[in-house]
Amino acid sequence: MSQRYNTLSQAFRSLFGRRAKKISLDAGSACPNRDGTRALGGCLFCNAAGSGTGLHHKGFGLRAQWDAGTVSARGRGEALLAYLQSFSNTYGPASRLQALVDEAAALPDVAGLSLGTRPDCLDAEKIALLAGAPLGHVRLELGLQSANDATLARINRGHDAAAFARAATAAAGAGLWVTAHLMAGLPGESVADFLATVDFLNTLPVRGVKFHNTLVVAGSGLAALYTAGGYEPMSRPDYLDAVVQGLARLRPDLVVERLNADPAPGELLAPAWAADKQALLRDIRDRLETDDIRQGGRYAGPAVRI
């Protein structure tokens, strides 16, 4: 089966000359959408751990998490990246971010740093701090989710699409690798809405993208809406259409870092089909082959200089 889109493994080999592995770490970060600065309760789809492990609040520092997470990778010669995943890791004062960067840079055999955050938790000082980090590779994972401002308001996101565009452009201009997170099946959205978000992303100087199917997870605001009959998850066929058509329209230089969401054990309420990640990945790849679709095959826009 031929490769029909740019994969993260290919990008890592190009960057490091070898295989690479991201080690998920929990830095105990907060979120302005949860602490009342912007809102309470977080984004509608978010789980209580902010897509993280919660290990920091259980007393495990970054070094302890790193040592445990790199056990299986030792001896394989992989480039190891510290991935600060949960919540918004650039939220708070720049001094806190500097301390996190310094701690990450001191991890043994670390080859790079990846931080998950929100576009409204970045400013020029923090971007410059990250761009000057003593690490070989620094990447930002920014949540866009949707380019539709009405959807962003509906899911309690707390920022608009323009905020994402400003943050992504500033970070890329400083030399940071920017990866965008997009979600298909958000409340009120169709496949066409998802494709419009792909088109929006194509105009920005981002380097990577993660596609996510919207999950109804325990403890989220979306779970309450779903239980009350106010939300119907996207069907599996529609998600396949969204991903396959999205790849066809996606700018051909972008790296596709993920094709579907990965629920934590025991948290998934709906849709049931999301529990079988590998079957979904197989069907996406089979569909690309059957329909002879390659990334960027239907992209008609201009190249974006990065």
C-alpha positions in Angstrom: 0.0 0.0 0.0 1.5 3.3 -1.1 1.9 6.3 1.3 -0.8 8.8 0.5 -0.1 11.5 3.0 2.9 13.0 4.9 3.3 11.2 8.1 4.9 12.3 11.4 7.4 9.4 11.3 8.6 10.7 7.9 8.9 14.2 9.3 10.9 13.0 12.4 13.3 11.1 10.2 13.9 14.2 8.2 14.4 16.3 11.3 16.5 13.9 13.3 17.8 11.4 10.8 16.2 8.5 12.8 13.0 7.4 14.5 11.6 9.7 17.2 9.2 9.3 20.1 7.2 11.8 22.0 7.1 11.2 25.7 3.8 12.6 27.2 4.4 14.6 30.4 2.1 16.4 32.8 3.5 19.7 34.0 0.5 20.6 36.2 -0.6 23.4 33.9 -3.9 25.2 34.3 -6.3 26.6 31.7 -8.0 30.0 31.6 -11.2 28.3 30.4 -11.4 26.4 33.7 -10.1 28.7 36.4 -12.6 31.5 35.7 -10.2 33.8 33.8 -12.2 33.3 30.7 -14.8 30.7 31.7 -15.4 27.8 34.1 -15.8 24.1 33.2 -13.4 24.1 30.2 -14.2 23.5 26.5 -17.4 21.5 26.0 -15.5 18.4 24.8 -12.7 18.5 27.3 -12.2 15.8 30.0 -11.3 16.6 33.5 -7.6 15.8 33.0 -7.3 18.1 30.0 -6.3 15.1 27.8 -3.4 14.4 30.2 -2.5 11.9 32.8 -2.8 14.0 36.0 0.5 12.6 37.2 1.9 16.0 38.3 -0.9 16.3 40.9 -0.1 12.8 42.1 3.4 13.9 43.0 5.3 12.9 39.9 7.6 15.6 38.5 8.7 15.9 34.9 12.0 13.9 35.6 10.1 11.0 37.2 7.6 10.9 34.4 10.4 11.1 31.8 12.3 8.3 33.4 9.3 6.1 33.5 8.2 7.0 29.9 11.5 6.4 28.3 12.2 3.0 29.7 10.8 1.2 26.6 12.7 3.6 24.3 16.1 3.1 25.8 18.6 1.3 23.6 16.5 1.8 20.4 18.4 4.9 19.4 15.2 7.0 19.0 15.2 10.8 19.3 13.2 11.5 22.4 10.9 14.6 22.7 9.4 15.9 25.9 5.6 16.4 25.2 3.9 18.7 27.7 0.4 17.6 26.7 -2.3 18.4 29.3 -4.1 21.7 29.5 -2.4 25.0 28.4 1.3 24.8 29.0 2.0 28.5 28.2 -0.7 29.8 30.5 0.6 31.9 33.3 3.6 34.2 33.7 6.6 33.9 31.4 8.7 33.0 34.4 6.7 29.8 34.8 7.2 28.9 31.2 10.9 29.6 31.4 11.1 27.2 34.4 9.3 24.5 32.4 11.6 24.9 29.4 14.7 24.8 31.7 13.4 21.6 33.4 12.7 20.0 30.0 16.1 21.0 28.6 17.8 19.2 31.5 16.1 15.9 30.9 18.6 13.2 29.9 18.9 12.6 26.2 16.1 15.0 25.3 16.1 16.0 21.6 13.2 18.4 21.5 10.2 19.9 23.2 6.5 19.9 22.2 4.0 22.0 24.1 0.2 21.8 23.9 -1.5 25.2 24.5 -4.2 27.6 23.4 -3.6 30.5 21.0 -4.8 33.0 23.5 -2.1 31.9 26.0 0.8 33.1 23.8 2.4 36.5 23.4 5.6 37.9 21.9 7.6 37.3 25.1 6.6 33.7 25.4 7.1 33.0 21.7 10.6 34.5 21.9 11.4 32.4 25.0 10.4 29.2 23.2 12.3 30.2 20.1 15.4 30.7 22.2 15.1 27.4 24.2 18.3 25.4 24.4 16.7 22.5 22.6 17.2 21.2 19.1 13.6 21.3 18.1 10.6 23.1 19.6 7.0 22.7 18.5 3.7 24.2 19.5 0.5 22.2 19.4 -2.3 24.8 19.1 -6.0 24.0 19.4 -8.1 25.5 16.6 -10.8 22.9 16.5 -13.0 24.9 14.1 -12.6 28.0 12.0 -16.3 28.8 12.5 -16.6 31.4 15.3 -20.2 30.4 16.0 -19.0 26.9 16.7 -16.1 28.1 18.9 -18.6 30.1 21.0 -20.9 27.0 21.1 -18.2 24.8 22.5 -17.1 27.4 25.0 -13.7 27.7 23.4 -13.1 31.3 24.6 -11.3 32.6 21.5 -12.1 33.1 17.8 -10.4 31.8 14.7 -8.5 35.1 14.2 -6.8 34.5 17.6 -5.5 31.2 16.3 -4.3 32.8 13.0 -2.4 35.5 14.9 -0.7 33.1 17.3 0.2 30.6 14.6 1.6 33.3 12.3 3.7 34.8 15.1 5.0 31.5 16.3 5.9 30.3 12.9 7.6 33.6 12.2 9.9 33.0 15.2 10.9 29.6 13.8 8.6 27.4 15.8 7.0 24.3 14.4 3.2 24.8 14.7 0.8 21.9 14.7 -3.0 22.6 14.6 -5.7 20.5 16.1 -8.9 20.2 14.1 -12.1 18.4 15.2 -14.8 16.9 13.0 -18.3 16.4 14.4 -18.5 19.3 16.8 -22.0 20.4 17.8 -23.8 22.0 14.9 -21.2 21.1 12.4 -21.2 19.0 9.3 -18.6 17.5 7.0 -18.7 20.7 5.0 -17.9 22.7 8.1 -14.9 20.6 8.8 -13.6 21.0 5.2 -14.0 24.8 5.6 -11.7 24.6 8.6 -9.2 22.7 6.5 -9.4 25.4 3.9 -8.8 28.0 6.6 -5.8 26.2 7.9 -4.3 25.9 4.5 -3.8 29.7 4.4 -1.7 29.8 7.6 2.1 29.0 8.1 1.5 25.9 10.1 3.7 22.7 9.6 1.5 20.0 11.0 -2.2 19.0 11.6 -4.0 16.6 13.9 -7.5 15.4 12.9 -9.7 14.4 15.8 -13.2 12.9 15.8 -15.3 14.5 18.5 -15.6 12.2 21.5 -18.3 12.3 24.2 -16.2 11.6 27.3 -17.3 11.2 30.9 -17.3 14.4 32.9 -17.3 16.7 30.0 -20.0 19.3 29.2 -20.6 17.5 26.0 -21.5 14.4 28.0 -24.3 16.3 29.8 -25.6 17.6 26.4 -25.5 14.1 24.9 -27.3 12.6 27.8 -30.0 15.2 27.6 -30.5 14.4 23.9 -28.9 17.7 22.7 -26.0 16.2 20.7 -25.7 13.4 18.2 -22.1 12.3 17.5 -20.9 12.2 13.9 -21.4 8.9 12.2 -18.5 6.7 11.3 -19.2 7.0 7.5 -19.3 10.8 7.8 -16.0 10.9 9.7 -14.4 8.7 7.0 -15.7 11.2 4.5 -14.4 14.2 6.5 -10.9 12.8 6.9 -10.5 11.5 3.3 -11.9 14.7 1.8 -9.9 16.8 4.2 -6.7 15.0 3.2 -7.5 15.6 -0.5 -7.9 19.4 0.2 -5.1 19.7 2.7 -2.0 21.7 1.6 0.5 19.1 0.3 3.4 20.2 2.5 1.6 19.8 5.8 2.5 16.8 8.1 -0.5 14.8 9.1 0.3 13.9 12.7 -2.9 12.2 13.6 -6.1 10.9 11.9 -8.4 10.2 14.8 -8.8 10.7 18.5 -7.6 8.3 21.1 -9.9 8.1 24.2 -8.4 7.2 27.5 -9.5 3.9 29.0 -13.0 4.0 30.5 -13.8 7.6 29.5 -15.6 7.1 26.2 -19.4 7.4 26.3 -20.0 7.8 22.5 -19.7 7.1 19.7 -19.1 3.4 20.2 -17.2 3.1 16.9 -14.4 5.4 18.2 -13.3 2.7 20.6 -11.7 0.7 17.7 -9.0 3.1 16.6 -7.1 0.6 14.5 -10.1 -0.4 12.5 -10.9 3.2 11.8 -7.3 3.8 10.6 -7.4 0.8 8.3 -10.7 2.0 6.8 -9.3 5.5 6.2 -6.2 4.1 4.5 -8.3 1.6 2.5 -10.6 4.4 1.4 -7.6 6.5 0.2 -6.4 3.6 -1.9 -9.8 2.6 -3.3 -10.7 6.2 -4.3 -7.1 6.9 -5.3 -6.8 10.0 -3.1 -3.6 11.6 -2.1 -2.9 14.5 0.3 -3.3 17.8 -1.6 -4.8 16.2 -4.7 -7.7 18.7 -4.6 -5.7 21.6 -3.1 -6.0 24.6 -5.4 -4.6 27.3 -3.2 -1.2 29.0 -3.2 1.9 27.7 -1.5 2.5 29.1 2.0 6.1 30.2 2.7 7.3 28.9 6.1 
